[in-house]
């Protein structure tokens, strides 16, 4: 696929790295030659120096025969205009744009063929906010991801010594939880993926990924680890776009405080929020954290624009007694350094965003993609089409489908029904199939499974 990425910042670089690894023809456009050179030094792609929204720049980038344009510059307006130019002058089939300002997002009618012809809107701040909100809703979870419009969730937890299922084979799961529908789809042990079978034992410190309907999530977590008390008190370090959005989403159900270093910004957001307490101060100020009862805080979220400040303040909050600490971290190398050993959850905006793009790059009818394990694995929701003659999955039992290595089908959503699959589950046309692929190099094989043969037409 020929793809043009506008913007070589954190998001654009992350998208480029993901797509280059899948043998796409990638061109990156940016006005900063140093950013472009850094990308070209480490990735097999083409770069164009120029203003992303100009017709001349897009023409140089090859927009006339591009399959997709992904506009992720730091300017909403540049992204929107670039998509308009790509649509009007070059008839680019798929246009994806990052739009961050809430005022634009409130007016969905702006984004259509008559106004700004954008096919997919990316709002990293909103995606990160939703992601953190789900983690706060399920204390102890490392990841909580939605499929089938929220009817199914994939949850990652660390198994603790003393959990009722720890040391037991997976086939014991139904006996431990009669009436609870769930399926373990992947286990990571010391960084290595294990494909779960009935006789697979769960060991302490395993990262266990399971699928269930939202109503069963807490019950499954309880057999893998000591269930944490519900979260009530949240402190947010940083009153920027994400911090303010998170406070807005949480303040009706939790006791929320924001620590903001800039007095004018603190004053502005305090006037917009209803019940959140907004304080002026440095989140790495030990005395301030103690005054605000950090030792009685359930969740501390460090969400400033500075990775190092986020890591330091989260480490300090953990040492002073916060139960769970999260830090927003842009640099992938930092995520690997601090995840779990130093802080509880490292949040990568790029990983939260990349799935939206990948869902539109994937072949076959793939509707949702979530990146797992910092991009090494993926969770995919694909729709099965056709019949037994034209499809490799429809009309077949699960044990008859030739799944690529490291791939597990966890659940099928059929209309309003959520089905946890077993070996004899038969796939039907229009089923939404939830899969986990532990080795990303096999994603192409999964796509081929869900492509329909010509006899279907």
BELZI-V475707 format. One record per helix or strand of 2 or more residues. SS is the DSSP state (H for helix, E for strand). FROM is the first residue (numbers start at 1). LEN is the number of residues. If there is no record, write none. Layout:
SS&FROM&LEN, SS&FROM&LEN
//
This chain:
E&2&5, H&10&11, E&25&6, H&33&10, E&46&4, H&55&6, H&63&3, E&68&4, H&76&15, E&94&5, H&102&4, H&108&3, E&120&3, H&124&14, E&141&7, H&148&3, E&152&7, H&170&7, E&182&8, E&192&3, E&207&6, H&214&11, E&233&5, H&241&10, E&255&6, H&263&10, E&277&4, H&286&6, H&294&3, E&299&4, H&307&13, E&324&5, H&332&7, E&345&3, H&349&13, E&366&7, H&373&3, E&377&7, H&398&3, E&407&8, E&417&4, E&432&6, H&440&10, H&454&3
//
